[in-house]
Amino acid sequence: MLNIKNEVLLNLYVVAFLTLVAGLLIFGRLYQLSVVEAPKWQAKSDSLYLKFVDVYADRGNILADDGSLLATSVPYFDIHFDAKAEGLTNQVFEEGLDSLAFLLSTYVDQHYTPGAYKLWLDSLRNIYPDNTRGIRYVPIAMDVPYPKMLQIKNFPIFRLGRNKGGLIVEQKPKRDRPFKILAQRTIGYVREGALPVGLEGAFDKVLGGSQGKQMMLRVPGDMYIPINDLAEIEPRAGDDLVTTIDINIQDAAESALLKACETHDADHGCAIVMEVKTGAVRAIANIGRTPEGWWETFNYAVGERVEPGSMFKLASFMAMVEDGHLDDFDEKIPVYKGKMKFYDEELLDAVPHGQDSMTIRDIFAQSSNVGTASLVQKYYGDNRKSAAFVKRLESFGLDQTTEIEVGGEEKPYIKQPGDPKSEWSGTTLPWMSIGYELLLSPLQLLQFYNAVANDGRMMRPYLVQRIERYGKPVKEFQPYVVRRSIASRGTIRKAHELLKEVVLTGTAKNIRPSKYTIAGKTGTAQLNYHKFKADAGIRHQAGFCGFFPADDPVYSCIVVISEPKRAGYHGAEVAAPVFRAIADRCFAMKPELHQPIQPKTKLATADLPSLNAGQKRDVRNALEWLNMPWYESDKLPDWVSLSARNDSLILRTRLVADKTVPSVVGMGLKDAIYLLENRGCKVKVQGVGKVARQSLAPGTRANNTTCVLYLE
């Protein structure tokens, strides 16, 4: 029995001993792996840790109407160095180290000497002599343009590439605006941690394209570096947006608006130009004061609802005309010397005039608050009729958003009689009639005026006309009719009549042009008013809204400038001149705004253009553009002259010999120099205009002779 017991104990001791030995072996191996061989296995685990990382696509361009770049993605590069690249040998590193350090010091960062760069690069290479670990992703240069990147790629060591030279080049797109702040807020941006703004935000998915995939290697510091220069799944570049913005009109609007804001020391302002027939927005400018100067800080044109003031009077008068209350604009109406009480509140005209009565036409043209409010109160004074007035405003589309592509637009606010939330009072209607106690954005008000200019047809404002991929249209956006007619033809015709009168004899006669016509309405609103009670700290908003040319409108435009502090504050003296400056630039740039020359009666010979000469195609094009008929023989040479006979224009042959001096009388300087110099003449010029005389007679041998041209 004792022997059996001893045998069992012996077996137990053997098992315990073996277990202890096994434990010690395991513990020793763990110590060897986790402490002694840790760098080796850590490096190996790092080198085996791969994963796919998203690669962002090149963002699409935003283009102006003529194809000019408003926003584009420019490639920039981050340059890194892998000091422990697998193929980078000690021999290659040591042979190129001095030259690389010198070039980095000379062309990348001159704050460091070549010696400092050499010590730094050497330390990166030799942090761990056994070559098991090291800094694998060292920044050399960030945000490098393409030419600079090519230069760095040719440096010693780096020129061997990623594996043998340790060079890591990563491309990243950077958004650039060739025209800088032009239409900045309209173009907008997409930034991490911020709400998307403008067209960049509204069309982010279109512009952004689709992401690709890149295999990346994890290196010490929990960073990832690309294994290859090419992505495993290539990203698809974003599509391009072609906008309706006209660069020249946009520049005109921003320049005129900025000048006015500076002149009048305003807080901010906006200007919008819209094409009447289509609703295409040709310019949208926003200027705001910042500590750094004037900038496009906010899209006031779309996102700021304001009380429009007297610019809203057009809607009040159109409502009365449409409802049959106004017919004869020459009828005189009491205006009580520009002062009138509505319940316990006194309403004043903006400019004292002392008149007892005015015609309806003058009430609108001179922007009489008392006259407008008394008429609206007369016809819509009780609650039932007040509701009819509001319904009429809604029929004009004044209660709807424009649904323009960029975000930030809020619904117009118009009080409703009978709605407790509206706080409708006895004085609401007269004040609403002159543009208070309601809120509209400048773009919403312009859409209404644009409909009036367009014979009553309301168009939706839009900023994008098509999406393109590699220059080919993917999707096109057509003009959209919101309402076929906001009012009867008779009402629209009378509205045109009133708006023209404002510029002819009314508050905006200071901007009346001589070569074309403008129709529009001034507006001066008080921003911190209380029913027009005197306030020493009163702030104003100046506005002008209208269209041009008045008889055949091509563009509508609104200008709103907030808080002008010097050189006036009325719409006529602050906003209207901006409108005129924009219209003048448009008239100068756009032939479609010019009335064609169409003589209705036969002109005498002396009144017709004659003694003009030039190339046949140029003369024909000029006559066609002027819409002037002419006669010519069947076979004319390339050079012709224009002559007048009786009431007709005739194209005749202008003989131009190959080797003798031709007659260049009647030609422009460009054609005259071309002909003379090609026949061996030297040319001198006196005067301006077209050629009236030449010093060498036609038919003379050139022989390197000087011909003096006298221009008139």
KAPESUL-V914659 format. One record per helix or strand. SS is the DSSP state (hx for helix, st for strand). FROM is the first residue (numbers start at 1). LEN is the number of residues. If there is no record, write none. Layout:
ss = [SS SS]
from = [FROM FROM]
len = [LEN LEN]
//
This chain:
ss = [hx hx st st st hx hx st hx hx st hx st st hx hx st st st st st st hx st st st hx st hx st hx st st st hx hx hx st hx hx st hx st st st st st hx hx st st st hx hx hx hx st hx st st st st hx st st st st]
from = [2 38 50 62 69 90 114 138 146 158 167 184 189 197 198 204 210 212 223 233 236 240 247 268 280 293 300 305 309 332 336 339 345 357 360 369 383 413 420 428 438 442 458 462 464 472 481 489 509 518 540 555 571 576 591 605 612 616 631 639 648 660 669 682 691 701 706]
len = [35 11 6 2 13 19 12 8 8 8 10 4 1 1 5 5 1 8 4 1 1 4 17 8 11 3 4 2 14 3 3 4 4 3 6 12 13 2 3 6 4 12 2 1 6 5 3 16 3 9 9 8 4 14 3 3 4 10 2 7 6 1 9 6 4 1 6]
//
